[in-house]
Amino acid sequence: MLRQIARFRMKNVPAERREQLLSYLEKDPNLFKKIGAEIERRKKGGESEMRATMEVMKKYRADIAALEARS
């Protein structure tokens, strides 16, 4: 179910990149839950969605890179 929700949310992402991200999601779903929760918290704090996403993704860049290395 989580995969279907992610697919819907990433409908504008190119198919190859979307599948890559979905494979990361399957490897460590808790990381992406944590990222999503932090983005939502920042948005509720008044940050724009784009800025919140960019800042949170920068913060978790090393964790995502580790997932890529495991691919």
Helices and strands as residue ranges (DSSP letters): H 2-9, H 15-27, H 29-44, H 49-59, H 61-69
